[in-house]
Amino acid sequence: MIDFRSDTVTRPSEAMRDAAHNAPVGDDVYGDDPTINALERRAADLVGCEAALFVPSGTMGNQMAARVHADRGSEVIVDDRAHVVLWELGGLAQNSGLQVKTIDTSDRAVPTPAEVADAHVAPDHHSPGTGLLWVENTHNARGGIAASPDDVAAAAEAARARDVPVHLDGARLFNACVATETDPAKMVAPTDSVLFCLSKGLGAPIGSVLAGSEQFVDAARRVRKLFGGGMRQAGLVAAPGLLALENISRLADDHENAARLAAGIDGIEGLSAPAPDTNIVRVDSTAAGLTAEEFVARIETEGVAANAFGDHVTRLCTHLDVDASDVDEAVTRVERAV
Ligand SMILES: *Cc1c(COP(=O)(O)O)cnc(C)c1O
């Protein structure tokens, strides 16, 4: 099976397994785990933040950020196709008592300053008040769009000018940075917190990082405990995470492979696949008379795995465990299947 379902399906390398085996550890809830401490320091420096916190998943990190930033009952300005809106079980409402004010940001993937201004509400005896601006980069559901640092900064400045904090869901932050040739610290600077996943394109088996100011991370540490994410000898999973940070520049390979995959599939009668910004390819099978579910089932019989992402749209992700020859083989198989 050539598995394009997600960039989370990668298996940890031998080096990662060795690193886990040999990691010095301690009780991280007491702040005693040297491997966790090293990862948090490296990660914070990498994104230009004062501090960082290792968390079990991207979802938990995002939910923690919302809980820290926004007062219960306030509104979160967020794209209507954001991961936190579509795929986190309504967690903003469930975990933090927040209401969403969604915007269709279309192919820009980040709200314009005018959209932020328009969506913003001041709290009074009737209005909830805006508690947080949420930005996702790259944007998963919109096809791995890499927003420019200027677009992120413009949105963030519009929020901060109104005393609204900004969270960046950068599950694939480094894909965005590689695609736009931006230093991660520059991408993150206009925001108040950032979440990025070690377990996606970077290839770690487990874990994400939530970063921000000392004060933010201190508050987030309490919320992590509250949400059940305080772990003990967590250095075992942080050690592969440290190695994963070495995989940032090679994300360019995934982007090249995705471009190759999209071009190949786009050349197949009945299928269209626009050129991607990063490692997420979206295939529209309408003209082939196939729903996404049918398309996924067909290609699976030929040994290609993907995920339905809409009625007629299927997502294919490139990652560490597929190379250019897998991509070429997959295109041949998809053609045969359709
Ligand atoms: C995957 C993803 C998350 C959640 O990460 P998990 O580790 O799967 O919980 C959050 N935001 C975006 C944009 C994602 O793609």
The ligand as a Tripos MOL2 file, in Angstrom:
@<TRIPOS>MOLECULE
LIG
   15    15     1     0     0
SMALL
NO_CHARGES

@<TRIPOS>ATOM
      1 C1         -3.5330   17.5900   12.5320 C.3       1 LIG1
      2 C2         -3.9370   18.9680   12.8550 C.ar      1 LIG1
      3 C3         -4.2150   19.3480   14.1700 C.ar      1 LIG1
      4 C4         -4.3020   18.3400   15.3120 C.3       1 LIG1
      5 O1         -3.1700   17.6120   15.5510 O.3       1 LIG1
      6 P1         -3.3020   16.1500   16.2500 P.3       1 LIG1
      7 O2         -1.9110   15.9050   16.7130 O.co2     1 LIG1
      8 O3         -3.7710   15.2340   15.1740 O.co2     1 LIG1
      9 O4         -4.2670   16.2790   17.3690 O.co2     1 LIG1
     10 C5         -4.5130   20.6670   14.4210 C.ar      1 LIG1
     11 N1         -4.5380   21.5610   13.4390 N.ar      1 LIG1
     12 C6         -4.2840   21.2490   12.1480 C.ar      1 LIG1
     13 C7         -4.2760   22.3110   11.1140 C.3       1 LIG1
     14 C8         -3.9800   19.9320   11.8110 C.ar      1 LIG1
     15 O5         -3.7560   19.6200   10.5400 O.3       1 LIG1
@<TRIPOS>BOND
     1     1     2 1
     2     2     3 ar
     3     2    14 ar
     4     3     4 1
     5     3    10 ar
     6     4     5 1
     7     5     6 1
     8     6     7 2
     9     6     8 1
    10     6     9 1
    11    10    11 ar
    12    11    12 ar
    13    12    13 1
    14    12    14 ar
    15    14    15 1
@<TRIPOS>SUBSTRUCTURE
     1 LIG1         1 GROUP 0 **** ****
